[in-house]
Amino acid sequence: YQKRWVKLDADYLRYFDSEKDAYSKRLIPVSSISRVTGVGDQKFEVITNNRNFVFRAESDADRNEWIRTLQQIAEERKSKAPERTLMSPTTNGATDWADKSGFLELRGFKHKLFVAVAGDKVFLYKNAEDYRLGIGITYIEMNVGNVKEVDRRGFDLTTPYRIFSFSADSDQEKEEWVEAMQQSIAEALSNSEVAERIWAAESNRFCADCGSPEPEWASINLCVVICKRCAGEHRGLGPGITKVRSLKMDRKVWTEELIELFHQLGNAVANQFWAANVPPSEAIAPASGSQERRRFLVTKYREGKYRRYHPLFGNQEELDRALCAAVTTSDLAETQALLFCGAAVTCATGDPQCPTPLALAEKSGQRLQMEFLLHNKTSGCSVWDAFGLLLLVLSTILCRAEFSRRWCTLQDGVLSYYENDRNAVPNGEIKVEEIVCLVHNPPHAHGIESTFEVYIESERLYLFGLESPDSAREWLKSIAKSFVHPRAEELLALDFERIGRLHYKGGLNLERAKEGWFALAGSALHVCFEDSERQEPLQLRKLQELCAHAAGFGGGGWPPAEAGLAGRTLYIQGERKLDFLGWVHAIQKAAGSSGDTLSEQQLTESDVPLLVDRCIDYITQCGLTSEGIYRKSGQNSKTTSLLEMLRRDARSVRLKEGEHQVDDVANTLKRFFRDLGDGLFTGRWGQDWLRATALEDEEAKIGEYRRLLGTLPTVNRATLKALINHLFRVQRFSGENQMTTHNLAIVFGPTLFQTDGKDYKAGRVVEDLISHYVKIFNVNDQEMKKQQDEIMAIMKMREAASSGTQQAGDFICTVYLEEKKTEAEQHVKIPATMTAEELTFEILDRRKIVMREKDYWSCFEVNEREEAERPLHYSEKVL
C-alpha cells in the first residue's frame, strides 16, 4: 500500500500524492462503480464494471464511513439514471464524448499518454484501453488554463498549479490540439444565460439541421440554432452565406433584439422556408458524418434546393418592391423569404428620405426587421471562399461583437497577444519570420475604424483592429519593418494596402522562380526584384491581362498569376492559397476603373482610357461610313448596359460587329465624356479653352490652344489627341456619313464641355481642334501618311463591301515584310477565314516576290511593344 489523499465528489473518486496537489494520480467515475464491500481490517474494495480497487483506511470507523458514502452515491446515481459523465464508458465500449482525442507526449512521462479534450476539461489516460474503460489519471479544468505554442510540434497547457508540456507527432496535429484546447477554454468561460433564453422557444431546443438536442451555436443571419458539428460545416460555407456565433461564448453579439428575433423566427419559421422540400432520403441525423453534413448544408443553404420559393422568385424588380413593403410590417417570415429568394437588401426604395429597406424599417419602428436586415447586409446566395479567422483587437481599443480585447506586444521578433496587460503568459504568439503578408483594410471594413490582417506560413489569418487610424498605421509599419527583407525597406515608405513576399518569373529567365517583395499602393504594384537594388513601380491600370493558370510551375506552389503589363509579362507565384488569392483579387481590383475621372480609368500604354480606345477602334473599323454617326442616338438601354460593362472592366469587353450596333457604341462614347468627372478639359482650364475662340488671329489662336494643351494632365492630353484624331478621320468620310467638321463640332462641343448646348463657343473649340489637328497636336508627316494609308485601305474595303464582295468580319490590318519600317508595311483586308499561309502569299504577291525552292516564309504575331512574338501555324486563322 502507498499512502494517498483521496477525494470523492458527485462524479469521480480520485486519489492524490498529497492533499496539496491539484491533479490526481488516478480517477474512477462514480457511474462505473457497481458495488463497494469491506475486505478485512480497515480495507474496502471498489468494484467497477471492468476493474477492482482496494483501499485501506486509518481505522475501521473511517473505512465504514467511506463504504457507506460510496454505496449511497452509487445507488443514487443508479436510481436517478443520470446521463453518463464525460469519463464513463458507453454501452458499445467506446467513449465518444471527446471533441479531440489521441496520443501525446507529456514531459515527465516515459510513454505517450492518451489525451481527450471533452467540453470544458482535458482528461489524461495511461493508454487507449483505459480511455475506453473510462479509468483516467486526472482531468484539467480549462477555466484556469492557457495554451501556448512552444515550437514546431510542442505546446504548453499552463494552469496556476502546473505547466503541462505536450508534444504532438506533427505540426498539423499540434495546430489541431491547440485549437481544440482553446475551444475548451472558451467553453469553460462561457455563460448559459443566452442559451437558456434562446431554448425557451421549443423548436430552438434541437439543431435546425440534424436535430441534435440542446444546440449551443447559431447562424445569426439565417436565424437558425445549430449543434457544434453542424456549426463547423456552416463555417465552411463562408460568412457571405452564414454567420456562426456561439450561444454561450459570443455574449456581446446577443442583443435583446437578436434574442427576440430568434423567438419570432428561429428554427420553426426558418425551416418552413429552408427545409420545405427535404426528401427523407437526403435528411441528416445527429449521428451523420461530416461529409454527409457538408453535402446537406451546401444543398440547403448555398444552393437553396429545399427552399419554399416565393411567388415573385426570378422577378428582381418585383422582389425588391415587395421587400420595401414587407420591412415596414412585422411579417419577418415574408422578409426572410424575399431576401433569400433574391431581393437585394440594399435595393433602392425610390424614397429620398429612406433610400434603403433598412431606413424604411427604422422609419416604421420595426426593430426586429432592422436587426434581421443588419445581419444580412453581406449575405446572399453566392459562393464565398472562407478560411479560418482568429479575431483579435490590438492594444487598448473598444471591443466589437466579433472581436476579443487583447493586449499585444511586438519584441524580439515575436508578436504576442495576452488576455490583458497584467498577464505574464501570452494567449498566443506570431513569429515575424512566419509572416508572409500584411493587409491594411479600408475604414470600417469589419465594424471597427481601422483593421489589418496578418497572414502566416501555416495558412492562418489573424485580424487586428484599433479605433485610431494613426495607431493602426504605426502597428502596421512596425510589423512590416520586422519581417520585410532589408533590401526591400524602400517599400515601407509607401502608403501600402498590402505588402509581402511572393515568387515571380519574368524576362528571359523562366527556369527558376525568384523571391520578390511586393507592395500594393493605389493602382501601382511596387516590386523589389531579387536582382535589383531599387523598387520598381508597375502601373496596374495599364495591365493588359491577368489570369490564374490551371497548374503551377515546378516546385508545387500555388498556380501562378500571369500579369501582362505594358513592357513585360510577369508570372507571380504563391506558395499558399490564402494570401495568394488575396493578392490576385487585390491586383484585379487595383487594375480596374475606380472612379469617374480620366486618371481613374483602365489605360492603354499611350495613356488613353481603354474604354475610349475600344469604342474608337470599333467605330474606325465598322462605322466611319455610317450615315449620321454620332448624330444619331443608339438605344438607351443598350448604351447604359455597354457603358456599365466598359466602366467595370473594359479589358474584358470585346466589341464585335453583329453583336454591337455602331450607333450604340457611338452613344456610349459620348455619354462617357458627358458624365466624366471634372470633364476632358478639366474644371480649372475649361473656361480658358472657350475664351480662346475669341482670338481673331488664326495663328495666335492655334498657339493658345497648344499652350492650353500643355497644361492638361497627361491622360487628358493623350485622350484629347486620340479623340480629335478619330474625329479627323470621321470627317474625311463626310461624303458618306454626312458628318462634316461643323456637324461633329455641334455634337461634341456640348458633350466635351458638359454644357447644355447654348454656348456656341464649345462647338467652336472642337471645330478648331479638328480643322487644325495637324498643327495643334504637332502631327508629323510619317503619322499623317500612316493615317492616310489606313483611310485609303478602309475606303477600299467599304467599296468592296458595297459591291458585295466583302465578307462579314473583315478587318484592315497593317502587315510588315521582314522589318517594321514604313516602306515595308502593307494594309491588308483580312477575312475571318484567312489563314497564315494565305496571308503570307498575299503579301509576297503584292511585293512581287518569287518563291524559290528552298525559301521558307513564316507569319508572326507580334505584340504592340515588340517584346514578344509568336509564329502562326500555316493553317491557323490569322484572326
C-alpha positions, 0 to 999 in steps of 0.5 A: 500500500502507498499512502494517498489523499483521496477525494470523492465528489458527485462524479469521480473518486480520485486519489492524490500524492498529497492533499496539496496537489491539484491533479490526481494520480488516478480517477474512477467515475462514480457511474462505473462503480457497481458495488463497494464491500469491506475486505478485512481490517480497515480495507474496502474494495471498489468494484467497477464494471471492468476493474477492482480497487482496494483501499485501506483506511486509518481505522475501521470507523473511517473505512465504514464511513467511506463504504457507506458514502460510496454505496449511497452515491452509487445507488443514487446515481443508479436510481436517478439514471443520470446521463453518463459523465464525460469519463464513463464508458458507453454501452458499445465500449467506446467513449465518444464524448471527446471533441479531440482525442489521441496520443501525446507526449507529456514531459515527465512521462516515459510513454505517450499518454492518451489525451481527450479534450471533452467540453470544458476539461482535458482528461489524461489516460495511461493508454487507449484501453483505459480511455475506453474503460473510462479509468483516467489519471486526472482531468484539467479544468480549462477555466484556469488554463492557457495554451501556448505554442512552444515550437514546431510540434510542442505546446504548453497547457499552463494552469496556476498549479502546473505547466503541462508540456505536450508534444504532438507527432506533427505540426498539423496535429499540434495546430489541431490540439491547440485549437481544440484546447482553446475551444475548451477554454472558451467553453469553460468561460462561457455563460448559459444565460443566452442559451437558456433564453434562446431554448425557451422557444421549443423548436430552438431546443434541437439543431435546425439541421440534424436535430441534435438536442440542446444546440449551443451555436447559431447562424445569426443571419439565417436565424437558425440554432445549430449543434457544434458539428453542424456549426463547423460545416456552416463555417465552411460555407463562408460568412457571405452565406452564414454567420456562426456565433456561439450561444454561450461564448459570443455574449456581446453579439446577443442583443435583446433584439437578436434574442427576440428575433430568434423567438419570432423566427428561429428554427420553426419559421426558418425551416418552413422556408429552408427545409420545405422540400427535404426528401427523407432520403437526403435528411441528416441525423445527429449521428451523420458524418461530416461529409454527409453534413457538408453535402446537406448544408451546401444543398440547403443553404448555398444552393437553396434546393429545399427552399419554399420559393416565393411567388415573385422568385426570378422577378428582381424588380418585383422582389425588391418592391415587395421587400420595401413593403414587407420591412415596414410590417412585422411579417419577418417570415415574408422578409426572410423569404424575399431576401433569400429568394433574391431581393437585394437588401440594399435595393433602392426604395425610390424614397429620398428620405429612406433610400434603403429597406433598412431606413424604411424599417427604422422609419416604421419602428420595426426593430426586429426587421432592422436587426434581421436586415443588419445581419444580412447586409453581406449575405446572399446566395453566392459562393464565398471562399472562407478560411479560418479567422482568429479575431483579435483587437490590438492594444487598448481599443473598444471591443466589437461583437466579433472581436476579443480585447487583447493586449499585444506586444511586438519584441524580439521578433515575436508578436504576442497577444495576452488576455490583458496587460497584467498577464505574464503568459501570452494567449498566443504568439506570431513569429515575424519570420512566419509572416508572409503578408500584411493587409491594411483594410479600408475604414470600417471594413469589419465594424471597427475604424481601422483593421489589418490582417496578418497572414502566416506560413501555416495558412492562418489569418489573424485580424487586428483592429484599433479605433485610431487610424494613426495607431493602426498605421504605426502597428502596421509599419512596425510589423512590416519593418520586422519581417520585410527583407532589408533590401526591400525597406524602400517599400515601407515608405509607401502608403501600402494596402498590402505588402509581402513576399511572393515568387515571380518569373519574368524576362528571359529567365523562366527556369527558376522562380525568384523571391520578390517583395511586393507592395500594393499602393493605389493602382501601382504594384511596387516590386523589389526584384531579387536582382535589383537594388531599387523598387520598381513601380508597375502601373496596374491600370495599364495591365493588359491581362491577368489570369490564374493558370490551371497548374503551377510551375515546378516546385508545387506552389500555388498556380501562378498569376500571369500579369501582362503589363505594358513592357513585360509579362510577369508570372507571380507565384504563391506558395499558399492559397490564402494570401495568394488569392488575396493578392490576385483579387487585390491586383484585379481590383487595383487594375480596374476603373475606380472612379469617374475621372480620366486618371481613374480609368483602365489605360492603354500604354499611350495613356488613353482610357481603354474604354475610349480606345475600344469604342474608337477602334470599333467605330474606325473599323465598322462605322466611319461610313455610317450615315449620321454617326454620332448624330444619331442616338443608339438605344438607351438601354443598350448604351447604359448596359455597354457603358456599365460593362466598359466602366467595370472592366473594359479589358474584358469587353470585346466589341464585335460587329453583329453583336454591337450596333455602331450607333450604340457604341457611338452613344456610349462614347459620348455619354462617357465624356458627358458624365466624366468627372471634372470633364476632358478639359478639366474644371480649372482650364475649361473656361480658358479653352472657350475664351480662346475662340475669341482670338481673331488671329488664326495663328495666335489662336492655334498657339493658345490652344497648344499652350492650353494643351500643355497644361492638361494632365497627361491622360487628358492630353493623350485622350484629347489627341486620340479623340480629335484624331478619330474625329479627323478621320470621321470627317474625311468620310463626310461624303458618306456619313454626312458628318462634316467638321461643323456637324461633329463640332455641334455634337461634341462641343456640348458633350466635351464641355458638359454644357447644355448646348447654348454656348456656341463657343464649345462647338467652336473649340472642337471645330478648331481642334479638328480643322487644325489637328495637324498643327495643334497636336504637332502631327508629323508627316510619317503619322499623317501618311500612316493615317492616310494609308489606313483611310485609303485601305478602309475606303477600299474595303467599304467599296468592296463591301458595297459591291458585295464582295466583302465578307462579314468580319473583315478587318484592315490590318497593317502587315510588315515584310521582314522589318517594321519600317514604313516602306515595308508595311502593307494594309491588308483586308483580312477575312475571318477565314484567312489563314497564315499561309494565305496571308503570307502569299498575299503579301509576297504577291503584292511585293512581287516576290518569287518563291524559290525552292528552298525559301521558307516564309513564316507569319508572326504575331507580334505584340504592340511593344515588340517584346514578344512574338509568336509564329502562326501555324500555316493553317491557323486563322490569322484572326 
